[in-house]
Amino acid sequence: MIERLYRAYFTEQRSLFDAGSLVDLAAEAGLDRDDAAATLDDNRYAEAVREDIEIARQLGVNGVPFFVIDDRFGVSGAQSPDVFLEALQQNRIAGAGLDVFADEPRVPEALLGLDNVVLTPHAGSGTQATRDALGQFVVDNLAAFFAGRPLVSPVQIG
């Protein structure tokens, strides 16, 4: 479902704020249309969302990115890898699974000796659906560019 929402929003410019659109997207993703509509109509998960919002307030969430560590404390904003390395070295973070590094494919030497870190190759976009969606972004951006329309996902440099 999440991949369908991403494609709808970023590639197709469809609304994710309209109940009818969400029900259609849920059905397109293989979910039961009537159950999706009922879930939205009766606010089935509203209390769980309110609880998540309260937890976020307690942690001090005020923007993105925001990292929640050990369900106890949060780090706001983009942080240098050194901030997390130091927290791992001092066991302020119990452990981490990492697959993205600033200077890929080189992994920082300091991470290699830590017992509380699992390192894997960069696999974040390793599903076929994700790769297909990324390819569609390229096609959609090229089509928009050559048609003189705003780009779907422009890159700001500088």
N, C-alpha and C positions, 0 to 999 in steps of 0.2 A: 504494500500500500504506500509506503513512504516513497519508493521510487516513482510510483504513479503520481503522487503529489508533487514531487520535484519536477518531473517532466511537464506536468500540467502548468505549474507556475512559471518555471524558468524558460521553457521552450514554447509552450502554447499560449502563454499569457492568460491562463484561465484563473478565475477567482477561486480562492480557497476560503472565502468569507461568506459564501452564499450556500445555504443548506442544500438547495437543489443541485448545485454544482458538486458539492461534496458527496451527495448520494450517488450521482452519476459516476463520479470517479471511483467510489467504493465498488460499485457494480462492475465497472471496467476492470478493476483489480481482482475481481472474482469473489467479492463479499456479497452477502445477501442484501439486495436493495431494500427490502422491507425492514430488515433488522437495522440497517444503517440509518434509515429514515426514523425509525422508532427511537434509536439511540440518541439522535439529535433532538427529536421532539420532546423526549422525557428527561433530557439532561442527565442521562444515566451516569456519566462520569464527572459531573460537576463538583461533587464533594471531593473526589480524589484530586481534581485540578486545584481546588481551593487549598487543600492540604499541601500540595506541591508548591503553590505560591507562598504559603506561610513559611514553609521550610526555606525557600529561596530568600524571603525577607530576613529570616533569622541568620542566614549565612552571609547576608549583605550583598546579594546579587543586585547589580545595578546596570549591567550591560553585558555585551558579548565581545570576546570570549570570556567565560567565567569557568574556572576549574574548581570542582568540589573534590576534596581529598579526604578519604577515609570517612565520609559522611559527617565530618566534624568541622572542617574549616574550608574557606574558599579563597581563591586567588583571582583577583579581577584583572582583566585586560591581558593583552599579549605580554608574555614574559620571556625573558632570555632563557635559553636552555640551561644556563648556569644556575638560575634560581631553582629549577627542579632538580638538577644534579646535586646541589648542596643539600636540598631537603631529603633526597634519597640517601646521600652519604651519611647524614645525621639521623637517619631513620625517623624523620618527621613525616615522611611518606613511607608507609609500610612496604609498598612494592609498586612496580609499574611494568606494564607490557608496552614496549615501544616499537613502532615500525616506521617512524618518520624522523629523519635527522637533517640538521641544517646543511651539512656538507655531504649529502648522499653521493656515492654509496659508502663513503667513509664514516664509520661509527666512532664517536669520541672514545679515546682510549680509556678515560676515567669510568665509562659505563661498563666496560668489558669485565672488570673485576668485581662488580657488585653482585652479591648473592640475592638481592631483592629486586633484580631487574631481569626481565625476559626480553630478548632482542629478536626481532624477526625482520625479514626483508619488507620493504614498503609494499603493503598488500591492501591498503585502504580502498583502492578502486578495483580490486581483483575480481569482482563478479561480472559476468557477461552483461547483465542488465545495466550496471554502472558504466561499463565501457561503451555500451550502445548509446546510453544517454549522453556521455561526454562527446562521442562522435557526432550525435545529433546537434549538440551545442555548436560545434564547429560549422556544420552545414547551415544551421539557422543563422549564425553570425555572418557567414559569407553571403547568404541570400539577402539578409538585411543590408549589409554593406553595399552590395551591387545594386540594390533597389533604392538606395538613398534613405533607408529607414534607420532609426536608432538601433544599435547593436543589442542583442539579447543579453549578453554578459560581457560588457566592455572591460578591458583591463586598463587600470590607471597606472601610469609609470611616472615615478618621480614625486 
